[in-house]
Amino acid sequence: MLKNPVLYRKRIIPEECVLLKDDIILHCNDDIIVTKWNALKPKKDLHHGYSCYFLKEGYKVSKFFHEDDTLMCYYCDIIKYEYDDSDNKLVVTDLLADVIIYPDGLVKVVDINEFIPALESGGLSLEDLKIALINLDNLLRIIYAGDLKELLKYINEFS
């Protein structure tokens, strides 16, 4: 059973694995982890946010805020994870495809163009590509059905 694991974010492009040492875990069980964080590399717009890892479903839904606490967007990553209970380490791998939902309701699917280079370089396996596409489809079905609020209820409980 997960109990406030040490979180790592692993990316395929660019290849990196970063300890999320400053993320604060607000809620944790075997299915869902909710975190509060400040941007690792603050940008002009993105300052801080909250994330909900839906571990079994294979996606992470984040609420991005500007510095003045106004909503920037909802950002959804397609993920997989590996948990090592010997050192309570959870490595969450970003499987490239992302969905951005803007406050006006516009939905954009981004970064799927990275699948081919990642496959060719060996950074992404064919099995991971299949998982990414299935999880992306499941997430989009929820969003297009108008059920984003169900995914946000965990974040909204803490933000």
C-alpha distance (Angstrom), angle and dihedral (degrees) to the residues before:
residue distance angle dihedral
M1 . . .
L2 3.78 . .
K3 3.78 115.2 .
N4 3.82 113.8 179.1
P5 3.80 95.4 -47.3
V6 3.79 125.2 -158.3
L7 3.82 101.9 -99.7
Y8 3.79 126.3 -139.4
R9 3.80 127.9 -179.4
K10 3.78 113.8 -146.8
R11 3.78 120.3 -165.5
I12 3.78 128.3 -167.7
I13 3.83 96.1 -160.7
P14 2.97 107.7 61.1
E15 3.78 93.5 17.8
E16 3.79 108.4 -123.4
C17 3.78 143.3 128.4
V18 3.80 115.0 -151.0
L19 3.79 129.0 -171.1
L20 3.81 108.1 -128.8
K21 3.79 90.2 -145.5
D22 3.79 95.5 158.6
D23 3.81 97.7 47.4
I24 3.78 111.9 111.3
I25 3.80 115.8 -142.6
L26 3.81 108.4 -138.8
H27 3.81 97.9 174.3
C28 3.78 132.9 8.9
N29 3.79 137.7 180.0
D30 3.81 134.6 138.9
D31 3.81 92.2 -80.9
I32 3.81 106.8 33.9
I33 3.78 137.8 31.8
V34 3.81 120.9 -174.5
T35 3.81 118.6 -163.3
K36 3.78 138.7 -178.9
W37 3.80 117.1 -148.7
N38 3.76 148.7 163.2
A39 3.79 118.4 -129.5
L40 3.82 112.3 -85.6
K41 3.78 88.8 -142.0
P42 3.80 106.7 20.1
K43 3.78 112.4 -140.1
K44 3.76 132.3 -162.3
D45 3.81 90.7 -87.3
L46 3.80 109.3 15.6
H47 3.78 114.6 76.4
H48 3.82 111.1 148.2
G49 3.75 143.6 -22.5
Y50 3.76 153.6 156.5
S51 3.79 128.9 -95.8
C52 3.77 134.4 -162.5
Y53 3.79 116.3 -159.0
F54 3.79 110.7 -152.7
L55 3.79 93.7 -163.3
K56 3.80 100.5 -178.1
E57 3.82 93.0 43.1
G58 3.80 94.0 48.9
Y59 3.77 103.3 -124.4
K60 3.78 141.0 96.2
V61 3.79 120.6 -145.9
S62 3.79 116.9 -157.7
K63 3.76 133.9 -173.7
F64 3.82 109.8 -145.2
F65 3.80 120.5 -156.1
H66 3.78 136.0 -166.5
E67 3.80 117.6 -126.7
D68 3.82 90.0 -95.1
D69 3.85 90.5 58.0
T70 3.80 94.6 -107.0
L71 3.79 116.5 138.8
M72 3.79 114.8 -97.4
C73 3.83 98.3 179.0
Y74 3.77 146.0 -61.9
Y75 3.79 111.8 -94.4
C76 3.79 121.2 -162.9
D77 3.80 122.9 -165.6
I78 3.77 124.1 -164.6
I79 3.81 105.9 -132.3
K80 3.76 149.3 171.5
Y81 3.77 126.1 -161.7
E82 3.77 143.2 -152.9
Y83 3.78 121.7 -157.4
D84 3.79 124.4 -160.4
D85 3.78 108.2 -165.4
S86 3.81 92.8 -171.3
D87 3.80 90.1 73.5
N88 3.85 99.7 13.9
K89 3.81 90.4 -116.1
L90 3.81 121.6 157.1
V91 3.80 116.3 -168.3
V92 3.80 112.5 -166.9
T93 3.79 113.7 -163.4
D94 3.80 119.2 -154.3
L95 3.82 106.4 -135.2
L96 3.82 91.7 -155.7
A97 3.82 104.2 -113.7
D98 3.80 114.6 103.6
V99 3.78 136.1 -178.4
I100 3.81 120.7 -149.3
I101 3.79 120.1 -163.6
Y102 3.80 115.6 -167.8
P103 3.82 124.4 -152.6
D104 3.82 90.0 -106.4
G105 3.83 89.8 59.2
L106 3.81 98.5 -103.9
V107 3.81 110.5 147.4
K108 3.81 120.7 -156.3
V109 3.81 127.9 -176.2
V110 3.80 109.1 -152.3
D111 3.80 142.3 179.4
I112 3.81 97.8 27.8
N113 3.81 85.6 123.4
E114 3.83 86.0 73.4
F115 3.83 93.1 66.5
I116 3.82 95.9 83.4
P117 3.84 97.8 48.3
A118 3.82 89.5 44.4
L119 3.81 91.3 51.0
E120 3.80 92.3 46.2
S121 3.80 93.1 49.3
G122 3.81 92.7 47.5
G123 3.80 92.2 -118.1
L124 3.80 89.9 117.3
S125 3.80 123.7 41.3
L126 3.78 123.3 -144.7
E127 3.82 88.2 -114.6
D128 3.83 90.9 54.7
L129 3.81 90.0 48.5
K130 3.81 89.8 54.3
I131 3.82 90.8 48.6
A132 3.81 90.8 48.2
L133 3.81 93.2 51.4
I134 3.81 93.9 46.5
N135 3.82 92.4 48.2
L136 3.82 91.7 45.0
D137 3.81 90.2 51.9
N138 3.83 91.6 48.7
L139 3.81 91.6 49.3
L140 3.81 93.1 47.8
R141 3.81 90.9 49.9
I142 3.83 89.0 56.3
I143 3.81 92.7 46.9
Y144 3.82 95.1 45.5
A145 3.81 90.6 47.4
G146 3.81 87.4 60.2
D147 3.80 93.8 -112.4
L148 3.81 99.4 123.7
K149 3.81 87.9 115.9
E150 3.82 88.5 66.9
L151 3.81 90.0 57.7
L152 3.80 92.0 45.8
K153 3.81 97.4 49.5
Y154 3.81 92.0 89.4
I155 3.81 93.1 50.0
N156 3.78 93.2 42.9
E157 3.77 90.3 52.9
F158 3.82 89.2 64.0
S159 3.82 104.3 29.0
